[in-house]
């Protein structure tokens, strides 16, 4: 019988603690150490019964984990992951893969050169709901995809911003939140050819945006929009609609993505598919609504199960560093479009 994979956790904040809770449900992996210079980390490591290190390099050298989860602040993601790769340790790296595309390219190159795998934590792709939505879109259930409407609108409490790095460059709604939605739009609808955007920080005045409106043109010809704000009293977001995280009160009847094609339409997360009974039907005929079914499971737990197999070299990462870098390139194109007022094309990850 294979021994449980010994996984270390770098970063014991909110996401790190979520990973720990899900790790406790697995038999094929176990936590072996925590590395985090923060004041609460030593206490958590003691509570969890594992070794504590203020410095992750010391942890890599002394604890010698089989794999590592990196869940520290965004600006430290790449440098920390590079240290892990240099030690030959596979990494589950929380999103975003990096703050700037140049450093993400460095990580992609390092993973390729060392042969050490990196799985990036765009965990929503592991959700069975999204797996089914992907099957429907890619299988042609909507016909030719034509329009995509995405919404991410809710309000973060003031306490969220008491953590200083969340108010500074390198965080912000685009990199911390909308990057999830952009990754799912890429996953479901294909690569994005061009973007236009407007952003604003008028509500809070922080160094990061609190509102954004984005237009997207996909390679397959579909057109889309993504409208986001973390400063509004509204129910339209993956967090509030999907029920994926019980920390958020669910608004089960409110969609966050509306995908429409020549053969049908799909609302997500409801997974309700609309179509005509007759393939040549039109607006004078009633639309039929079908509730698509999917198995319910926790995306973060499924991601950890997948990571165990990635670390053991049994499968390729569902979201590689290169794949995640393409989402980061899309975020950078949106930032450039908002700053210049011009349509922008996402840069290649090859440089």
Phi and psi in degrees as GROMACS dihedral restraints (atoms count N, CA, C in turn):
[ dihedral_restraints ]
;  ai    aj    ak    al  type     phi  dphi    fc
    3     4     5     6     1   -69.5    20    10
    4     5     6     7     1   133.4    20    10
    6     7     8     9     1   -69.3    20    10
    7     8     9    10     1   150.4    20    10
    9    10    11    12     1   -59.0    20    10
   10    11    12    13     1   141.2    20    10
   12    13    14    15     1   -68.5    20    10
   13    14    15    16     1   128.5    20    10
   15    16    17    18     1   -86.6    20    10
   16    17    18    19     1   109.9    20    10
   18    19    20    21     1  -110.8    20    10
   19    20    21    22     1   132.3    20    10
   21    22    23    24     1  -100.3    20    10
   22    23    24    25     1   152.5    20    10
   24    25    26    27     1  -115.2    20    10
   25    26    27    28     1   121.2    20    10
   27    28    29    30     1  -106.5    20    10
   28    29    30    31     1   107.3    20    10
   30    31    32    33     1   106.3    20    10
   31    32    33    34     1   107.6    20    10
   33    34    35    36     1  -110.7    20    10
   34    35    36    37     1    33.1    20    10
   36    37    38    39     1   -82.0    20    10
   37    38    39    40     1  -152.1    20    10
   39    40    41    42     1   -58.1    20    10
   40    41    42    43     1   -51.6    20    10
   42    43    44    45     1   -69.5    20    10
   43    44    45    46     1   -38.2    20    10
   45    46    47    48     1   -60.5    20    10
   46    47    48    49     1   -41.0    20    10
   48    49    50    51     1   -68.4    20    10
   49    50    51    52     1   -34.5    20    10
   51    52    53    54     1   -64.3    20    10
   52    53    54    55     1   -42.8    20    10
   54    55    56    57     1   -61.1    20    10
   55    56    57    58     1   -41.0    20    10
   57    58    59    60     1   -60.6    20    10
   58    59    60    61     1   -45.3    20    10
   60    61    62    63     1   -60.3    20    10
   61    62    63    64     1   -41.2    20    10
   63    64    65    66     1   -73.9    20    10
   64    65    66    67     1   -32.8    20    10
   66    67    68    69     1   -62.0    20    10
   67    68    69    70     1   -31.8    20    10
   69    70    71    72     1   -65.4    20    10
   70    71    72    73     1   -18.3    20    10
   72    73    74    75     1   -88.8    20    10
   73    74    75    76     1    -6.3    20    10
   75    76    77    78     1   -97.9    20    10
   76    77    78    79     1   143.7    20    10
   78    79    80    81     1   -95.7    20    10
   79    80    81    82     1   -18.5    20    10
   81    82    83    84     1   -90.4    20    10
   82    83    84    85     1     3.6    20    10
   84    85    86    87     1  -152.0    20    10
   85    86    87    88     1   157.3    20    10
   87    88    89    90     1  -147.9    20    10
   88    89    90    91     1   148.7    20    10
   90    91    92    93     1   -78.2    20    10
   91    92    93    94     1   135.2    20    10
   93    94    95    96     1  -118.9    20    10
   94    95    96    97     1   -18.2    20    10
   96    97    98    99     1  -166.7    20    10
   97    98    99   100     1   158.1    20    10
   99   100   101   102     1  -127.7    20    10
  100   101   102   103     1   134.5    20    10
  102   103   104   105     1  -125.9    20    10
  103   104   105   106     1   120.6    20    10
  105   106   107   108     1  -171.7    20    10
  106   107   108   109     1   125.5    20    10
  108   109   110   111     1   -77.3    20    10
  109   110   111   112     1    -4.6    20    10
  111   112   113   114     1   -67.8    20    10
  112   113   114   115     1   158.1    20    10
  114   115   116   117     1   -68.3    20    10
  115   116   117   118     1   -23.6    20    10
  117   118   119   120     1   -89.4    20    10
  118   119   120   121     1   -12.9    20    10
  120   121   122   123     1   -68.9    20    10
  121   122   123   124     1   -41.0    20    10
  123   124   125   126     1   -61.7    20    10
  124   125   126   127     1   -40.9    20    10
  126   127   128   129     1   -63.7    20    10
  127   128   129   130     1   -40.5    20    10
  129   130   131   132     1   -65.0    20    10
  130   131   132   133     1   -43.5    20    10
  132   133   134   135     1   -59.8    20    10
  133   134   135   136     1   -41.6    20    10
  135   136   137   138     1   -63.9    20    10
  136   137   138   139     1   -42.2    20    10
  138   139   140   141     1   -62.9    20    10
  139   140   141   142     1   -36.8    20    10
  141   142   143   144     1   -84.9    20    10
  142   143   144   145     1    -8.9    20    10
  144   145   146   147     1    75.4    20    10
  145   146   147   148     1    34.1    20    10
  147   148   149   150     1  -129.1    20    10
  148   149   150   151     1   166.3    20    10
  150   151   152   153     1   -68.0    20    10
  151   152   153   154     1   147.7    20    10
  153   154   155   156     1  -116.1    20    10
  154   155   156   157     1   140.2    20    10
  156   157   158   159     1  -139.0    20    10
  157   158   159   160     1   135.0    20    10
  159   160   161   162     1   -75.2    20    10
  160   161   162   163     1   -29.6    20    10
  162   163   164   165     1  -114.2    20    10
  163   164   165   166     1   126.5    20    10
  165   166   167   168     1   -69.3    20    10
  166   167   168   169     1   -27.5    20    10
  168   169   170   171     1   -65.7    20    10
  169   170   171   172     1   -40.8    20    10
  171   172   173   174     1   -63.9    20    10
  172   173   174   175     1   -38.7    20    10
  174   175   176   177     1   -62.8    20    10
  175   176   177   178     1   -45.3    20    10
  177   178   179   180     1   -59.4    20    10
  178   179   180   181     1   -39.0    20    10
  180   181   182   183     1   -73.6    20    10
  181   182   183   184     1   -40.6    20    10
  183   184   185   186     1   -95.0    20    10
  184   185   186   187     1   -41.9    20    10
  186   187   188   189     1   -80.5    20    10
  187   188   189   190     1   -25.9    20    10
  189   190   191   192     1    48.5    20    10
  190   191   192   193     1    61.6    20    10
  192   193   194   195     1   -69.4    20    10
  193   194   195   196     1   158.1    20    10
  195   196   197   198     1   -78.4    20    10
  196   197   198   199     1   -27.0    20    10
  198   199   200   201     1  -158.8    20    10
  199   200   201   202     1   164.2    20    10
  201   202   203   204     1  -137.3    20    10
  202   203   204   205     1   140.5    20    10
  204   205   206   207     1  -102.6    20    10
  205   206   207   208     1   123.3    20    10
  207   208   209   210     1  -104.1    20    10
  208   209   210   211     1   114.4    20    10
  210   211   212   213     1  -136.2    20    10
  211   212   213   214     1    41.0    20    10
  213   214   215   216     1   -93.7    20    10
  214   215   216   217     1  -177.9    20    10
  216   217   218   219     1   -56.4    20    10
  217   218   219   220     1   150.6    20    10
  219   220   221   222     1   -49.6    20    10
  220   221   222   223     1   -42.7    20    10
  222   223   224   225     1   -68.1    20    10
  223   224   225   226     1   -13.7    20    10
  225   226   227   228     1  -102.7    20    10
  226   227   228   229     1    -2.5    20    10
  228   229   230   231     1   -56.6    20    10
  229   230   231   232     1   -54.0    20    10
  231   232   233   234     1   -69.4    20    10
  232   233   234   235     1   -46.7    20    10
  234   235   236   237     1   -60.7    20    10
  235   236   237   238     1   -38.6    20    10
  237   238   239   240     1   -68.5    20    10
  238   239   240   241     1   -45.1    20    10
  240   241   242   243     1   -62.5    20    10
  241   242   243   244     1   -37.7    20    10
  243   244   245   246     1   -63.0    20    10
  244   245   246   247     1   -38.0    20    10
  246   247   248   249     1   -62.4    20    10
  247   248   249   250     1   -39.8    20    10
  249   250   251   252     1   -66.4    20    10
  250   251   252   253     1   -43.4    20    10
  252   253   254   255     1   -63.5    20    10
  253   254   255   256     1   -39.3    20    10
  255   256   257   258     1   -61.8    20    10
  256   257   258   259     1   -29.8    20    10
  258   259   260   261     1   -87.2    20    10
  259   260   261   262     1     0.2    20    10
  261   262   263   264     1    77.5    20    10
  262   263   264   265     1    23.9    20    10
  264   265   266   267     1  -108.0    20    10
  265   266   267   268     1   121.6    20    10
  267   268   269   270     1   -60.5    20    10
  268   269   270   271     1   150.1    20    10
  270   271   272   273     1  -128.5    20    10
  271   272   273   274     1   132.5    20    10
  273   274   275   276     1  -100.1    20    10
  274   275   276   277     1   107.7    20    10
  276   277   278   279     1  -103.6    20    10
  277   278   279   280     1   120.5    20    10
  279   280   281   282     1   -58.5    20    10
  280   281   282   283     1   149.2    20    10
  282   283   284   285     1   -74.9    20    10
  283   284   285   286     1   156.2    20    10
  285   286   287   288     1   -73.3    20    10
  286   287   288   289     1   157.6    20    10
  288   289   290   291     1   -61.1    20    10
  289   290   291   292     1   -25.3    20    10
  291   292   293   294     1  -169.3    20    10
  292   293   294   295     1   176.0    20    10
  294   295   296   297     1   -92.6    20    10
  295   296   297   298     1   -31.4    20    10
  297   298   299   300     1  -127.5    20    10
  298   299   300   301     1   148.6    20    10
  300   301   302   303     1   -63.3    20    10
  301   302   303   304     1   -34.7    20    10
  303   304   305   306     1   -58.3    20    10
  304   305   306   307     1   -43.4    20    10
  306   307   308   309     1   -72.6    20    10
  307   308   309   310     1   -31.6    20    10
  309   310   311   312     1   -64.8    20    10
  310   311   312   313     1   -38.5    20    10
  312   313   314   315     1   -60.8    20    10
  313   314   315   316     1   -39.3    20    10
  315   316   317   318     1   -62.0    20    10
  316   317   318   319     1   -40.1    20    10
  318   319   320   321     1   -68.1    20    10
  319   320   321   322     1   -42.1    20    10
  321   322   323   324     1   -58.3    20    10
  322   323   324   325     1   -44.9    20    10
  324   325   326   327     1   -64.9    20    10
  325   326   327   328     1   -40.4    20    10
  327   328   329   330     1   -66.8    20    10
  328   329   330   331     1   -40.7    20    10
  330   331   332   333     1   -64.1    20    10
  331   332   333   334     1   -39.6    20    10
  333   334   335   336     1   -67.2    20    10
  334   335   336   337     1   -42.5    20    10
  336   337   338   339     1   -69.3    20    10
  337   338   339   340     1   -39.4    20    10
  339   340   341   342     1   -87.0    20    10
  340   341   342   343     1   -21.7    20    10
  342   343   344   345     1    76.4    20    10
  343   344   345   346     1     8.7    20    10
  345   346   347   348     1   -90.0    20    10
  346   347   348   349     1   124.9    20    10
  348   349   350   351     1   -76.3    20    10
  349   350   351   352     1   149.6    20    10
  351   352   353   354     1  -125.8    20    10
  352   353   354   355     1   125.3    20    10
  354   355   356   357     1  -108.4    20    10
  355   356   357   358     1   124.0    20    10
  357   358   359   360     1   -95.1    20    10
  358   359   360   361     1   139.4    20    10
  360   361   362   363     1   -79.7    20    10
  361   362   363   364     1    49.5    20    10
  363   364   365   366     1   -82.6    20    10
  364   365   366   367     1    74.4    20    10
  366   367   368   369     1   -67.2    20    10
  367   368   369   370     1   -21.1    20    10
  369   370   371   372     1   -62.6    20    10
  370   371   372   373     1   -25.1    20    10
  372   373   374   375     1   -63.5    20    10
  373   374   375   376     1   -22.3    20    10
  375   376   377   378     1   -84.8    20    10
  376   377   378   379     1   -11.6    20    10
  378   379   380   381     1   -66.8    20    10
  379   380   381   382     1   128.1    20    10
  381   382   383   384     1   -55.9    20    10
  382   383   384   385     1   -28.4    20    10
  384   385   386   387     1   -60.4    20    10
  385   386   387   388     1   -46.3    20    10
  387   388   389   390     1   -72.4    20    10
  388   389   390   391     1   -34.7    20    10
  390   391   392   393     1   -58.0    20    10
  391   392   393   394     1   -44.1    20    10
  393   394   395   396     1   -69.0    20    10
  394   395   396   397     1   -41.6    20    10
  396   397   398   399     1   -59.9    20    10
  397   398   399   400     1   -41.4    20    10
  399   400   401   402     1   -62.6    20    10
  400   401   402   403     1   -42.5    20    10
  402   403   404   405     1   -60.2    20    10
  403   404   405   406     1   -42.2    20    10
  405   406   407   408     1   -65.5    20    10
  406   407   408   409     1   -47.8    20    10
  408   409   410   411     1   -66.4    20    10
  409   410   411   412     1   -49.4    20    10
  411   412   413   414     1   -69.0    20    10
  412   413   414   415     1   -25.9    20    10
  414   415   416   417     1   -83.3    20    10
  415   416   417   418     1    -1.3    20    10
  417   418   419   420     1    88.0    20    10
  418   419   420   421     1    13.6    20    10
  420   421   422   423     1   -63.2    20    10
  421   422   423   424     1   -23.8    20    10
  423   424   425   426     1   -99.5    20    10
  424   425   426   427     1     3.7    20    10
  426   427   428   429     1    71.5    20    10
  427   428   429   430     1  -143.3    20    10
  429   430   431   432     1   -79.8    20    10
  430   431   432   433     1   116.8    20    10
  432   433   434   435     1   -62.6    20    10
  433   434   435   436     1   132.2    20    10
  435   436   437   438     1  -123.0    20    10
  436   437   438   439     1   -47.7    20    10
  438   439   440   441     1  -135.1    20    10
  439   440   441   442     1   148.8    20    10
  441   442   443   444     1  -135.6    20    10
  442   443   444   445     1   126.7    20    10
  444   445   446   447     1  -119.8    20    10
  445   446   447   448     1   121.5    20    10
  447   448   449   450     1  -122.6    20    10
  448   449   450   451     1   138.0    20    10
  450   451   452   453     1  -127.9    20    10
  451   452   453   454     1   135.6    20    10
  453   454   455   456     1  -140.6    20    10
  454   455   456   457     1    93.0    20    10
  456   457   458   459     1  -137.7    20    10
  457   458   459   460     1   114.0    20    10
  459   460   461   462     1  -159.3    20    10
  460   461   462   463     1  -175.1    20    10
  462   463   464   465     1  -125.8    20    10
  463   464   465   466     1   125.7    20    10
  465   466   467   468     1   -86.3    20    10
  466   467   468   469     1   137.2    20    10
  468   469   470   471     1   -70.8    20    10
  469   470   471   472     1   159.6    20    10
  471   472   473   474     1   -57.5    20    10
  472   473   474   475     1   -32.0    20    10
  474   475   476   477     1   -61.8    20    10
  475   476   477   478     1   -26.2    20    10
  477   478   479   480     1   -58.6    20    10
  478   479   480   481     1   -34.9    20    10
  480   481   482   483     1   -91.7    20    10
  481   482   483   484     1     6.6    20    10
  483   484   485   486     1   -68.9    20    10
  484   485   486   487     1   -24.2    20    10
  486   487   488   489     1   -76.0    20    10
  487   488   489   490     1   116.4    20    10
  489   490   491   492     1   -61.1    20    10
  490   491   492   493     1   -37.4    20    10
  492   493   494   495     1   -65.7    20    10
  493   494   495   496     1   -19.8    20    10
  495   496   497   498     1   -74.5    20    10
  496   497   498   499     1   -12.1    20    10
  498   499   500   501     1   -99.4    20    10
  499   500   501   502     1    -2.5    20    10
  501   502   503   504     1  -110.2    20    10
  502   503   504   505     1   162.4    20    10
  504   505   506   507     1   -55.3    20    10
  505   506   507   508     1   140.8    20    10
  507   508   509   510     1   103.8    20    10
  508   509   510   511     1   -12.5    20    10
  510   511   512   513     1  -114.7    20    10
  511   512   513   514     1  -131.3    20    10
  513   514   515   516     1    85.6    20    10
  514   515   516   517     1   163.6    20    10
  516   517   518   519     1   -62.1    20    10
  517   518   519   520     1   -41.0    20    10
  519   520   521   522     1   -62.1    20    10
  520   521   522   523     1   -50.2    20    10
  522   523   524   525     1   -77.7    20    10
  523   524   525   526     1   -31.7    20    10
  525   526   527   528     1   -91.5    20    10
  526   527   528   529     1   -34.1    20    10
  528   529   530   531     1  -118.7    20    10
  529   530   531   532     1   -60.6    20    10
  531   532   533   534     1   -63.6    20    10
  532   533   534   535     1   -19.5    20    10
  534   535   536   537     1   -61.6    20    10
  535   536   537   538     1   -31.7    20    10
  537   538   539   540     1   -63.2    20    10
  538   539   540   541     1   -47.4    20    10
  540   541   542   543     1   -66.2    20    10
  541   542   543   544     1   -40.8    20    10
  543   544   545   546     1   -64.4    20    10
  544   545   546   547     1   -37.6    20    10
  546   547   548   549     1   -63.7    20    10
  547   548   549   550     1   -42.1    20    10
  549   550   551   552     1   -67.9    20    10
  550   551   552   553     1   -36.2    20    10
  552   553   554   555     1   -64.1    20    10
  553   554   555   556     1   -40.4    20    10
  555   556   557   558     1   -62.1    20    10
  556   557   558   559     1   -45.2    20    10
  558   559   560   561     1   -63.7    20    10
  559   560   561   562     1   -42.7    20    10
  561   562   563   564     1   -83.5    20    10
  562   563   564   565     1   -37.9    20    10
  564   565   566   567     1  -111.3    20    10
  565   566   567   568     1   -11.9    20    10
  567   568   569   570     1   104.8    20    10
  568   569   570   571     1   177.3    20    10
  570   571   572   573     1   -68.4    20    10
  571   572   573   574     1   153.0    20    10
  573   574   575   576     1   -98.7    20    10
  574   575   576   577     1   129.1    20    10
  576   577   578   579     1   -86.6    20    10
  577   578   579   580     1   -36.6    20    10
  579   580   581   582     1  -157.3    20    10
  580   581   582   583     1   147.7    20    10
  582   583   584   585     1  -134.6    20    10
  583   584   585   586     1   154.2    20    10
  585   586   587   588     1  -130.0    20    10
  586   587   588   589     1   149.7    20    10
  588   589   590   591     1  -158.1    20    10
  589   590   591   592     1   153.5    20    10
  591   592   593   594     1  -132.8    20    10
  592   593   594   595     1   132.7    20    10
  594   595   596   597     1  -127.6    20    10
  595   596   597   598     1   160.9    20    10
  597   598   599   600     1  -150.3    20    10
  598   599   600   601     1   147.0    20    10
  600   601   602   603     1  -119.1    20    10
  601   602   603   604     1    29.7    20    10
  603   604   605   606     1   -66.2    20    10
  604   605   606   607     1   -25.5    20    10
  606   607   608   609     1   -76.7    20    10
  607   608   609   610     1   -50.3    20    10
  609   610   611   612     1  -106.0    20    10
  610   611   612   613     1   -25.6    20    10
  612   613   614   615     1    75.3    20    10
  613   614   615   616     1    16.0    20    10
  615   616   617   618     1   -74.7    20    10
  616   617   618   619     1   176.1    20    10
  618   619   620   621     1   -71.7    20    10
  619   620   621   622     1    -9.3    20    10
  621   622   623   624     1  -114.7    20    10
  622   623   624   625     1   159.7    20    10
  624   625   626   627     1   -70.3    20    10
  625   626   627   628     1   148.1    20    10
  627   628   629   630     1  -116.3    20    10
  628   629   630   631     1    -2.1    20    10
  630   631   632   633     1  -144.4    20    10
  631   632   633   634     1   144.6    20    10
  633   634   635   636     1  -151.7    20    10
  634   635   636   637     1   141.2    20    10
  636   637   638   639     1  -128.5    20    10
  637   638   639   640     1   122.8    20    10
  639   640   641   642     1  -126.9    20    10
  640   641   642   643     1   134.6    20    10
  642   643   644   645     1  -106.4    20    10
  643   644   645   646     1   136.7    20    10
  645   646   647   648     1  -127.4    20    10
  646   647   648   649     1   136.3    20    10
  648   649   650   651     1  -114.9    20    10
  649   650   651   652     1   119.3    20    10
  651   652   653   654     1   -87.1    20    10
  652   653   654   655     1   158.2    20    10
  654   655   656   657     1   -59.6    20    10
  655   656   657   658     1   -30.6    20    10
  657   658   659   660     1   -82.0    20    10
  658   659   660   661     1     3.4    20    10
  660   661   662   663     1    97.5    20    10
  661   662   663   664     1   -12.8    20    10
  663   664   665   666     1   -66.6    20    10
  664   665   666   667     1   150.0    20    10
  666   667   668   669     1  -114.7    20    10
  667   668   669   670     1   142.7    20    10
  669   670   671   672     1  -143.6    20    10
  670   671   672   673     1   165.3    20    10
  672   673   674   675     1  -136.2    20    10
  673   674   675   676     1   146.9    20    10
  675   676   677   678     1  -132.4    20    10
  676   677   678   679     1   118.6    20    10
  678   679   680   681     1  -116.7    20    10
  679   680   681   682     1   122.9    20    10
  681   682   683   684     1  -134.8    20    10
  682   683   684   685     1   147.4    20    10
  684   685   686   687     1  -157.6    20    10
  685   686   687   688     1   137.8    20    10
  687   688   689   690     1  -105.8    20    10
  688   689   690   691     1    22.7    20    10
  690   691   692   693     1  -129.1    20    10
  691   692   693   694     1    22.9    20    10
  693   694   695   696     1  -125.9    20    10
  694   695   696   697     1   150.3    20    10
  696   697   698   699     1   -87.4    20    10
  697   698   699   700     1    87.2    20    10
  699   700   701   702     1  -146.8    20    10
  700   701   702   703     1   157.3    20    10
  702   703   704   705     1  -102.5    20    10
  703   704   705   706     1     4.3    20    10
  705   706   707   708     1   -95.9    20    10
  706   707   708   709     1    93.1    20    10
  708   709   710   711     1  -164.1    20    10
  709   710   711   712     1   159.4    20    10
  711   712   713   714     1   -59.4    20    10
  712   713   714   715     1   -42.9    20    10
  714   715   716   717     1   -57.7    20    10
  715   716   717   718     1   -46.6    20    10
  717   718   719   720     1   -81.9    20    10
  718   719   720   721     1   -26.3    20    10
  720   721   722   723     1   -91.4    20    10
  721   722   723   724     1   -30.8    20    10
  723   724   725   726     1   -84.7    20    10
  724   725   726   727     1   -25.7    20    10
  726   727   728   729     1    71.5    20    10
  727   728   729   730     1    14.6    20    10
  729   730   731   732     1   -65.8    20    10
  730   731   732   733     1   -37.6    20    10
  732   733   734   735     1  -118.0    20    10
  733   734   735   736     1   117.4    20    10
  735   736   737   738     1   -66.4    20    10
  736   737   738   739     1    -8.1    20    10
  738   739   740   741     1   -67.8    20    10
  739   740   741   742     1   -19.2    20    10
  741   742   743   744     1  -106.6    20    10
  742   743   744   745     1   130.1    20    10
  744   745   746   747     1   -65.9    20    10
  745   746   747   748     1   126.1    20    10
  747   748   749   750     1   -78.6    20    10
  748   749   750   751     1   138.6    20    10
  750   751   752   753     1  -114.8    20    10
  751   752   753   754     1    76.7    20    10
  753   754   755   756     1   -64.1    20    10
  754   755   756   757     1   -23.6    20    10
  756   757   758   759     1   -93.4    20    10
  757   758   759   760     1     4.9    20    10
  759   760   761   762     1  -107.3    20    10
  760   761   762   763     1   122.8    20    10
  762   763   764   765     1   -80.3    20    10
  763   764   765   766     1   158.7    20    10
  765   766   767   768     1  -120.4    20    10
  766   767   768   769     1   -21.3    20    10
  768   769   770   771     1  -132.4    20    10
  769   770   771   772     1   134.6    20    10
  771   772   773   774     1  -125.0    20    10
  772   773   774   775     1   112.9    20    10
  774   775   776   777     1  -109.2    20    10
  775   776   777   778     1   129.9    20    10
  777   778   779   780     1  -132.3    20    10
  778   779   780   781     1   137.4    20    10
  780   781   782   783     1  -138.3    20    10
  781   782   783   784     1  -177.9    20    10
  783   784   785   786     1   -67.0    20    10
  784   785   786   787     1   -19.1    20    10
  786   787   788   789     1  -111.6    20    10
  787   788   789   790     1    -3.7    20    10
  789   790   791   792     1   166.4    20    10
  790   791   792   793     1   179.5    20    10
  792   793   794   795     1  -138.5    20    10
  793   794   795   796     1   158.4    20    10
  795   796   797   798     1  -140.0    20    10
  796   797   798   799     1   129.4    20    10
  798   799   800   801     1  -102.9    20    10
  799   800   801   802     1   136.2    20    10
  801   802   803   804     1  -125.3    20    10
  802   803   804   805     1   133.3    20    10
  804   805   806   807     1   -93.6    20    10
  805   806   807   808     1     6.1    20    10
  807   808   809   810     1   -64.9    20    10
  808   809   810   811     1   -25.5    20    10
  810   811   812   813     1    53.2    20    10
  811   812   813   814     1    44.6    20    10
  813   814   815   816     1   -97.6    20    10
  814   815   816   817     1   125.1    20    10
  816   817   818   819     1  -108.1    20    10
  817   818   819   820     1   131.2    20    10
  819   820   821   822     1  -110.2    20    10
  820   821   822   823     1   138.4    20    10
  822   823   824   825     1  -163.1    20    10
  823   824   825   826     1   163.9    20    10
  825   826   827   828     1   -87.5    20    10
  826   827   828   829     1   150.2    20    10
  828   829   830   831     1   -65.5    20    10
  829   830   831   832     1   -36.3    20    10
  831   832   833   834     1  -100.0    20    10
  832   833   834   835     1   132.2    20    10
  834   835   836   837     1   -58.6    20    10
  835   836   837   838     1   -25.8    20    10
  837   838   839   840     1   -98.6    20    10
  838   839   840   841     1    15.6    20    10
  840   841   842   843     1   -62.9    20    10
  841   842   843   844     1   157.9    20    10
  843   844   845   846     1  -143.7    20    10
  844   845   846   847     1  -168.1    20    10
  846   847   848   849     1   -67.1    20    10
  847   848   849   850     1   -12.0    20    10
  849   850   851   852     1   -86.4    20    10
  850   851   852   853     1    -4.6    20    10
  852   853   854   855     1  -108.3    20    10
  853   854   855   856     1   149.9    20    10
  855   856   857   858     1   -70.1    20    10
  856   857   858   859     1   142.6    20    10
  858   859   860   861     1   -83.6    20    10
  859   860   861   862     1   138.9    20    10
  861   862   863   864     1   -94.2    20    10
  862   863   864   865     1   141.8    20    10
  864   865   866   867     1  -116.0    20    10
  865   866   867   868     1   127.1    20    10
  867   868   869   870     1  -120.8    20    10
  868   869   870   871     1   134.9    20    10
  870   871   872   873     1   -90.0    20    10
  871   872   873   874     1   110.9    20    10
  873   874   875   876     1   -74.2    20    10
  874   875   876   877     1   143.3    20    10
  876   877   878   879     1  -102.2    20    10
  877   878   879   880     1   151.5    20    10
  879   880   881   882     1  -157.2    20    10
  880   881   882   883     1   155.8    20    10
  882   883   884   885     1   -78.0    20    10
  883   884   885   886     1   141.6    20    10
  885   886   887   888     1   -94.9    20    10
  886   887   888   889     1   126.0    20    10
  888   889   890   891     1  -155.7    20    10
  889   890   891   892     1   166.1    20    10
  891   892   893   894     1   -90.0    20    10
  892   893   894   895     1   123.5    20    10
  894   895   896   897     1   -61.5    20    10
  895   896   897   898     1   -42.1    20    10
  897   898   899   900     1   -64.6    20    10
  898   899   900   901     1   -37.0    20    10
  900   901   902   903     1   -67.9    20    10
  901   902   903   904     1   -43.7    20    10
  903   904   905   906     1   -62.9    20    10
  904   905   906   907     1   -36.8    20    10
  906   907   908   909     1   -63.7    20    10
  907   908   909   910     1   -41.8    20    10
  909   910   911   912     1   -64.2    20    10
  910   911   912   913     1   -40.9    20    10
  912   913   914   915     1   -59.6    20    10
  913   914   915   916     1   -43.1    20    10
  915   916   917   918     1   -63.8    20    10
  916   917   918   919     1   -40.9    20    10
  918   919   920   921     1   -62.2    20    10
  919   920   921   922     1   -38.0    20    10
  921   922   923   924     1   -58.1    20    10
  922   923   924   925     1   -43.8    20    10
  924   925   926   927     1   -69.9    20    10
  925   926   927   928     1   -35.9    20    10
  927   928   929   930     1   -63.9    20    10
  928   929   930   931     1   -46.4    20    10
  930   931   932   933     1   -62.6    20    10
  931   932   933   934     1   -31.5    20    10
  933   934   935   936     1   -87.6    20    10
  934   935   936   937     1     5.8    20    10
  936   937   938   939     1    62.7    20    10
  937   938   939   940     1    31.6    20    10
  939   940   941   942     1   -88.3    20    10
  940   941   942   943     1   -28.4    20    10
  942   943   944   945     1  -142.6    20    10
  943   944   945   946     1   161.3    20    10
  945   946   947   948     1   -82.5    20    10
  946   947   948   949     1   151.8    20    10
  948   949   950   951     1   -60.9    20    10
  949   950   951   952     1   135.4    20    10
  951   952   953   954     1   -61.6    20    10
  952   953   954   955     1   -38.2    20    10
  954   955   956   957     1  -125.5    20    10
  955   956   957   958     1    97.8    20    10
  957   958   959   960     1   -78.0    20    10
  958   959   960   961     1   171.0    20    10
  960   961   962   963     1   -61.0    20    10
  961   962   963   964     1   -37.7    20    10
  963   964   965   966     1   -66.9    20    10
  964   965   966   967     1   -41.5    20    10
  966   967   968   969     1   -62.8    20    10
  967   968   969   970     1   -47.5    20    10
  969   970   971   972     1   -65.0    20    10
  970   971   972   973     1   -32.2    20    10
  972   973   974   975     1   -64.4    20    10
  973   974   975   976     1   -31.0    20    10
  975   976   977   978     1   -67.4    20    10
  976   977   978   979     1   -34.3    20    10
  978   979   980   981     1   -68.2    20    10
  979   980   981   982     1   -41.2    20    10
  981   982   983   984     1   -62.5    20    10
  982   983   984   985     1   -38.9    20    10
  984   985   986   987     1   -61.8    20    10
  985   986   987   988     1   -34.5    20    10
  987   988   989   990     1   -67.5    20    10
  988   989   990   991     1   -41.2    20    10
  990   991   992   993     1   -60.9    20    10
  991   992   993   994     1   -43.6    20    10
  993   994   995   996     1   -64.1    20    10
  994   995   996   997     1   -37.6    20    10
  996   997   998   999     1   -64.4    20    10
  997   998   999  1000     1   -37.8    20    10
  999  1000  1001  1002     1   -65.6    20    10
 1000  1001  1002  1003     1   -43.0    20    10
 1002  1003  1004  1005     1   -60.7    20    10
 1003  1004  1005  1006     1   -44.2    20    10
 1005  1006  1007  1008     1   -64.9    20    10
 1006  1007  1008  1009     1   -41.6    20    10
 1008  1009  1010  1011     1   -62.8    20    10
 1009  1010  1011  1012     1   -39.8    20    10
 1011  1012  1013  1014     1   -67.7    20    10
 1012  1013  1014  1015     1   -36.6    20    10
 1014  1015  1016  1017     1   -75.0    20    10
 1015  1016  1017  1018     1   -34.9    20    10
 1017  1018  1019  1020     1  -100.4    20    10
 1018  1019  1020  1021     1   -20.5    20    10
 1020  1021  1022  1023     1    76.7    20    10
 1021  1022  1023  1024     1    11.2    20    10
 1023  1024  1025  1026     1  -109.3    20    10
 1024  1025  1026  1027     1   157.4    20    10
 1026  1027  1028  1029     1   -69.3    20    10
 1027  1028  1029  1030     1   137.4    20    10
 1029  1030  1031  1032     1  -130.1    20    10
 1030  1031  1032  1033     1   148.3    20    10
 1032  1033  1034  1035     1  -105.5    20    10
 1033  1034  1035  1036     1   130.9    20    10
 1035  1036  1037  1038     1   -58.0    20    10
 1036  1037  1038  1039     1   136.0    20    10
 1038  1039  1040  1041     1   -73.8    20    10
 1039  1040  1041  1042     1   154.7    20    10
 1041  1042  1043  1044     1   -70.5    20    10
 1042  1043  1044  1045     1   144.4    20    10
 1044  1045  1046  1047     1   -74.7    20    10
 1045  1046  1047  1048     1   -12.9    20    10
 1047  1048  1049  1050     1   -80.7    20    10
 1048  1049  1050  1051     1    -7.9    20    10
